[in-house]
C-alpha cells in the first residue's frame, strides 16, 4: 500500500484530501508545514507528497529544496493558488514532479497521483520501454524489433531520463544536472543539440514516441499511436 504525505496548513483542505485518499485505499500521513513534513519523512516511508506552497515556518519551495537532498526519487505533487508560469518554473527547478492549481477537482488530483506513482515505479527499473524501444541501462543497449544497437552515452542517458518519466515535463536545468552533472561548464545549447539528434535518430512514426518542447520549462517524452 502506497503511503502519501499531505502537507498543507489549511485543516479543511488537508482533511478533504486525506479522506479521499483513504477512500481510494492509500495510507496517509499529515503535516502542517514543510518543517513538520521533513520530520515525517525521517520517521516514515513516504511514497509521494501532496504539497501546498504557501505555508508558515517553511513553505513548499523550501521543503522541495530540502527534501530533494535526501529523497531524490520521491514524487512531489505541488498544490497552489498561483498559476503564473514563473511559479511553475520555480517549482519544477526545485524538484516538483507535477503541479495542480487550486481550486482543483478531486478526480484530477487522484489521476495525477496515480500517474506519478506509475512513473516512478518505471523510473526505478534498469530497463524501460519507450514506444517500440527497449532500453537496458545495465548494458547501455537499445533494442527495437529484436535488433540491438548502441547510441552515444549522453544520448542514451538523456533518452533514458526522459523515458523514465513519460508524460512529465523535465526542466532544462534538471536534465543538464542529471546527464552532464553539477560541474558542467557548457551551455543549454548542448542539451538542445542532443535533443535534436534524438529526434532525428528516432522518428516518431517509426519508434512511436516523440520529445516535445515545453516552452519556458523543458522537455517531455510522449508516446504516440
Beta strands, then each sheet from edge to edge (+ up, - down):
strand 1: 3-7
strand 2: 27-31
strand 3: 48-52
strand 4: 75-80
strand 5: 98-101
strand 6: 127-130
strand 7: 133-136
strand 8: 141-144
strand 9: 147-149
strand 10: 170-171
strand 11: 209-214
strand 12: 218-223
sheet 1: 2+ 1+ 3+ 4+ 5+
sheet 2: 6+ 7- 8+ 9-
sheet 3: 10+ 12- 11+
end
